[in-house]
């Protein structure tokens, strides 16, 4: 993905804004353009990385990674089921909201194939990923909280920790 058009767009907008301030402002904007380019690229890369993390949470057990090739980012998408793998769910665990320590634990869970449709349907029915649904199911089984969404929650907001 070429970031240069986005950097050039910000550079152009800075020049347009500086033109309204006269020649001194234009000269200052010209001098600031080079140092700002690095900051703009870094901000774009951070936004892309955060987006990849959010997409990965929804794709579990698949993943999306942002990799740099030279100065340009590339996306790598993995389905999580390579090499003929059986149904295994390896994903970062989202800590329940009631947990204060913020720690996570990574686990591989192998379930019989006949359970998959039920688990998928149950998670989809409450608007959660399979991982989040399993975390809530385990929490409820251990007596650690309510496994259902609070009333009035539309399911459009998620919170927790992911590594």
Secondary structure, DSSP 8 states (H G I E B T S, - for coil): ---HHHHHHHHHHHHHHHHTT-HHHHHHHHHHHHHHHHHHHHHHHHHHHHHHHHHHHHHTTSEEEEEEETTEEEEEEE-S-GGG--SEEEE-----TT-SS-----EEEE--HHHHHHHHHHHHHTT--HHHHHHHHHHHHTT-S--S--TT--S--------
